[in-house]
Amino acid sequence: MTEKASAWLKTALMVAAIAIPFLVGWGALDARIGDVKAVQLRVLVEKADKATVDVQYSAILRELVLLNQRLDRLESRR
């Protein structure tokens, strides 16, 4: 192999030694960013508006009142 070809081969190997880990890291970073975007999209889709939260809160409070009434009845029977 000639000296010029040897120099090009060394240069190519040095570039490959830097480029391959960079590309692998870039791919991993891109995948993580994709995961974060998917989570953000899911949160936006599932995010409830104030009216929905108020309805759910009222339903939970009604259930608690019913549970307290049942517990009171059970305690009064004892």
Distance bins in CASP14 RR format, pairs under 12 A and 6 or more apart:
PFRMAT RR
TARGET T0000
AUTHOR 0000-0000-0000
RMODE 2
METHOD distances of the structure
MODEL  1
1 7 0 0 0 0 0 1 0 0 0 0 0
1 8 0 0 0 0 1 0 0 0 0 0 0
1 9 1 0 0 1 0 0 0 0 0 0 0
1 10 0 0 0 0 0 1 0 0 0 0 0
2 8 0 0 0 0 1 0 0 0 0 0 0
2 9 0 0 0 0 0 1 0 0 0 0 0
3 9 0 0 0 0 0 1 0 0 0 0 0
3 10 0 0 0 0 0 1 0 0 0 0 0
4 10 0 0 0 0 0 1 0 0 0 0 0
4 11 0 0 0 0 0 1 0 0 0 0 0
5 11 0 0 0 0 0 1 0 0 0 0 0
5 12 0 0 0 0 0 1 0 0 0 0 0
6 12 0 0 0 0 0 1 0 0 0 0 0
6 13 0 0 0 0 0 1 0 0 0 0 0
7 13 0 0 0 0 0 1 0 0 0 0 0
7 14 0 0 0 0 0 1 0 0 0 0 0
8 14 0 0 0 0 0 1 0 0 0 0 0
8 15 0 0 0 0 0 1 0 0 0 0 0
9 15 0 0 0 0 0 1 0 0 0 0 0
9 16 0 0 0 0 0 1 0 0 0 0 0
10 16 0 0 0 0 0 1 0 0 0 0 0
10 17 0 0 0 0 0 1 0 0 0 0 0
11 17 0 0 0 0 0 1 0 0 0 0 0
11 18 0 0 0 0 0 1 0 0 0 0 0
11 19 0 0 0 0 0 1 0 0 0 0 0
12 18 0 0 0 0 0 1 0 0 0 0 0
12 19 0 0 0 0 1 0 0 0 0 0 0
12 20 0 0 0 0 0 1 0 0 0 0 0
13 19 0 0 0 0 0 1 0 0 0 0 0
13 20 0 0 0 0 0 1 0 0 0 0 0
14 20 0 0 0 0 0 1 0 0 0 0 0
15 21 0 0 0 0 0 1 0 0 0 0 0
15 22 0 0 0 0 0 1 0 0 0 0 0
15 23 0 0 0 0 0 1 0 0 0 0 0
16 22 0 0 0 0 0 1 0 0 0 0 0
16 23 0 0 0 0 0 1 0 0 0 0 0
17 23 0 0 0 0 0 1 0 0 0 0 0
18 24 0 0 0 0 0 1 0 0 0 0 0
18 25 0 0 0 0 0 1 0 0 0 0 0
19 25 0 0 0 0 0 1 0 0 0 0 0
19 26 0 0 0 0 0 1 0 0 0 0 0
20 26 0 0 0 0 0 1 0 0 0 0 0
20 27 0 0 0 0 0 1 0 0 0 0 0
21 27 0 0 0 0 0 1 0 0 0 0 0
21 28 0 0 0 0 0 1 0 0 0 0 0
22 28 0 0 0 0 0 1 0 0 0 0 0
22 29 0 0 0 0 0 1 0 0 0 0 0
23 29 0 0 0 0 0 1 0 0 0 0 0
23 30 0 0 0 0 0 1 0 0 0 0 0
24 30 0 0 0 0 0 1 0 0 0 0 0
24 31 0 0 0 0 0 1 0 0 0 0 0
25 31 0 0 0 0 1 0 0 0 0 0 0
25 32 0 0 0 0 1 0 0 0 0 0 0
25 33 0 0 0 0 0 1 0 0 0 0 0
26 32 0 0 0 0 0 1 0 0 0 0 0
26 33 0 0 0 0 0 1 0 0 0 0 0
27 33 0 0 0 0 1 0 0 0 0 0 0
27 34 0 0 0 0 0 1 0 0 0 0 0
28 34 0 0 0 0 0 1 0 0 0 0 0
28 35 0 0 0 0 0 1 0 0 0 0 0
29 35 0 0 0 0 0 1 0 0 0 0 0
29 36 0 0 0 0 0 1 0 0 0 0 0
30 36 0 0 0 0 0 1 0 0 0 0 0
30 37 0 0 0 0 0 1 0 0 0 0 0
31 37 0 0 0 0 0 1 0 0 0 0 0
31 38 0 0 0 0 0 1 0 0 0 0 0
32 38 0 0 0 0 0 1 0 0 0 0 0
32 39 0 0 0 0 0 1 0 0 0 0 0
33 39 0 0 0 0 0 1 0 0 0 0 0
33 40 0 0 0 0 0 1 0 0 0 0 0
34 40 0 0 0 0 1 0 0 0 0 0 0
34 41 0 0 0 0 1 0 0 0 0 0 0
34 42 0 0 0 0 0 1 0 0 0 0 0
35 41 0 0 0 0 0 1 0 0 0 0 0
35 42 0 0 0 0 0 1 0 0 0 0 0
36 42 0 0 0 0 0 1 0 0 0 0 0
36 43 0 0 0 0 0 1 0 0 0 0 0
37 43 0 0 0 0 0 1 0 0 0 0 0
37 44 0 0 0 0 0 1 0 0 0 0 0
38 44 0 0 0 0 0 1 0 0 0 0 0
38 45 0 0 0 0 0 1 0 0 0 0 0
39 45 0 0 0 0 0 1 0 0 0 0 0
39 46 0 0 0 0 0 1 0 0 0 0 0
40 46 0 0 0 0 0 1 0 0 0 0 0
40 47 0 0 0 0 0 1 0 0 0 0 0
41 47 0 0 0 0 0 1 0 0 0 0 0
46 52 0 0 0 0 0 1 0 0 0 0 0
47 53 0 0 0 0 1 0 0 0 0 0 0
48 54 0 0 0 0 1 0 0 0 0 0 0
48 55 0 0 0 0 1 0 0 0 0 0 0
48 56 1 0 0 1 0 0 0 0 0 0 0
48 57 0 0 0 0 0 1 0 0 0 0 0
49 55 0 0 0 0 0 1 0 0 0 0 0
49 56 0 0 0 0 0 1 0 0 0 0 0
50 56 0 0 0 0 0 1 0 0 0 0 0
50 57 0 0 0 0 0 1 0 0 0 0 0
51 57 0 0 0 0 0 1 0 0 0 0 0
51 58 0 0 0 0 0 1 0 0 0 0 0
52 58 0 0 0 0 0 1 0 0 0 0 0
52 59 0 0 0 0 0 1 0 0 0 0 0
53 59 0 0 0 0 0 1 0 0 0 0 0
53 60 0 0 0 0 0 1 0 0 0 0 0
54 60 0 0 0 0 0 1 0 0 0 0 0
54 61 0 0 0 0 0 1 0 0 0 0 0
55 61 0 0 0 0 0 1 0 0 0 0 0
55 62 0 0 0 0 0 1 0 0 0 0 0
56 62 0 0 0 0 0 1 0 0 0 0 0
56 63 0 0 0 0 0 1 0 0 0 0 0
57 63 0 0 0 0 0 1 0 0 0 0 0
57 64 0 0 0 0 0 1 0 0 0 0 0
58 64 0 0 0 0 0 1 0 0 0 0 0
58 65 0 0 0 0 0 1 0 0 0 0 0
59 65 0 0 0 0 0 1 0 0 0 0 0
59 66 0 0 0 0 0 1 0 0 0 0 0
60 66 0 0 0 0 0 1 0 0 0 0 0
60 67 0 0 0 0 0 1 0 0 0 0 0
61 67 0 0 0 0 0 1 0 0 0 0 0
61 68 0 0 0 0 0 1 0 0 0 0 0
62 68 0 0 0 0 0 1 0 0 0 0 0
62 69 0 0 0 0 0 1 0 0 0 0 0
63 69 0 0 0 0 0 1 0 0 0 0 0
63 70 0 0 0 0 0 1 0 0 0 0 0
64 70 0 0 0 0 0 1 0 0 0 0 0
64 71 0 0 0 0 0 1 0 0 0 0 0
65 71 0 0 0 0 0 1 0 0 0 0 0
65 72 0 0 0 0 0 1 0 0 0 0 0
66 72 0 0 0 0 0 1 0 0 0 0 0
66 73 0 0 0 0 0 1 0 0 0 0 0
67 73 0 0 0 0 0 1 0 0 0 0 0
67 74 0 0 0 0 0 1 0 0 0 0 0
68 74 0 0 0 0 0 1 0 0 0 0 0
68 75 0 0 0 0 0 1 0 0 0 0 0
69 75 0 0 0 0 0 1 0 0 0 0 0
69 76 0 0 0 0 0 1 0 0 0 0 0
70 76 0 0 0 0 0 1 0 0 0 0 0
70 77 0 0 0 0 0 1 0 0 0 0 0
71 77 0 0 0 0 0 1 0 0 0 0 0
71 78 0 0 0 0 0 1 0 0 0 0 0
72 78 0 0 0 0 0 1 0 0 0 0 0
END
